[in-house]
């Protein structure tokens, strides 16, 4: 059993593989956090709560209950009762007061994992994969029941958490904050690792020492954002890739979030993650429920690498869905960097024709095929084909592309509306807006009010017409601006602050309809590059465009940061033209291929215009991608180099689960004179087995030697050179 309840001390113990998580009902029904970390045989660790120290428990010393509240490690801290550390929940009761008081009421333990209504979440493929604990807490005066939901995965070091709130009283209550997790650490000597960024520089890793007070990353942009990602790791100061304790947290949500650590007066750390409570309120009428999204919590006793591999396994098996979940994705060519808005059906066909000869399998028609869109200043919302560009209509083009043996994919930006569009002229009130205020433009567009079912239905109707009109097998769903003036014409005054969350729920609803109605369509998410690379989106689309920056060197950092918690099989990565359109750098075609091979792979260039030499290189590049793709998609990923620490080189590996083979990739970012070869220690191999590199079958070395002594990498001439090696078990 992975979850047990100990009657005697009223404690719960969740075991997830080699990880254990404990909580305990204490005095007056308060719920305390006891332990999270490496598995232990014990089921009573009450001493960690220090209940026998001043201020003791309210049962023995109720003259200062506030101090008790302020020192007890809380499982789900409330606002208003004397716990002055950061809280997980606050409310506005019928009288307008914010205090909330949660006491244990009941619990249940069962096999499997529940769905979260309207929200993406990890799932089990069979009931024996995980067990779930639900602890019901109640606030009697407010008439609220708060259910803390925990799932422990049997074979992965993963505990997930979410929260359900029900109004069981007779009066309306507002939630003003409802976070999804809180974990108390008996320690203040930790580092916080976060992924920050900007457009074209997504998910750069940053590591800081925790200090007294609160430190956080968040988003208030209406999406998880370029600027920060809903991921945080807390780790010991000495933790590195391969050793040390690490706790990873990732929010299965695509909107505003907060991820916060607080070092408190007694040198402990409280960590919280949830929907950002800034400008958030949710009205609960009697009998209504609210579900807070899921947080995935991963523990690793062997550094960041193991944490990442646990996330990768979980997301590949228990989050990503659909027909492409375990499949190699079609090698695509996207016309964005090839043509931008300047294309017509003939131009696209020429690209497809040339591409098909080289082994490329799908043409993706990017932005600019609809309404009268020839720049980014019009037509979002007018999802009908511009026949001045796509002469003869969409079906004719798709049929022609199909006749080349290629699939066809299409770009949409369904959440947006251009002021210059038929849709806006007919329904100006459908844009998110504050009545009486000027709307703020961003990329010359506004955001549709996705809290409204009529708006979603209308947009979906247009999309369906397109999808039913031709054999479309892939969609790139883009989202190119962040939210401003967040208010809805369809919500009453007391629900306006629900719009941020209702917007995200609306997006999920439409993605759910789309993926249910068109299960064969491969959905790729995108948001001005990688502004919505989060587990919420992965639930709907097995791949997400990593970044608009396709430069091979910049991608080393972006893909490194992304791999902290997201599997490489989900990273949209393409070979593009040089000089690179974002940074102006020229890198060898081979290196661009090696770097894109880490992800879903494809091309983003005008294949009719690139040099003959590059064009000639494509068939072999595709062959190489195909050869290693199963290993990349299903193997264990090991980071070896780290461009954030040493930007002269990078290296990484993919090792088969049965350790029978491994792919090693190396990039020499800058060439140096008069240096001997670089020793690189391999990772993840079977130390007792012998391996040979495919090109030199006679030279065998033990996995132990390859990992302990390493290999010598040299002989690369010039900057941005790359090399791959394939090790096979002898
Ligand atoms: C975003 C995407 C790009 C491209 C453009 C089209 O920036 O990230 O890949 O689709 O939109 O406008």
Boltz pocket constraint, residues with backbone or C-beta under 6 A from the ligand:
constraints:
  - pocket:
      binder: B
      contacts: [[A, 336], [A, 366], [A, 367], [A, 376], [A, 411], [A, 478], [A, 480], [A, 526], [A, 527], [A, 528], [A, 529], [A, 530], [A, 545], [A, 547], [A, 548]]
      max_distance: 6.0
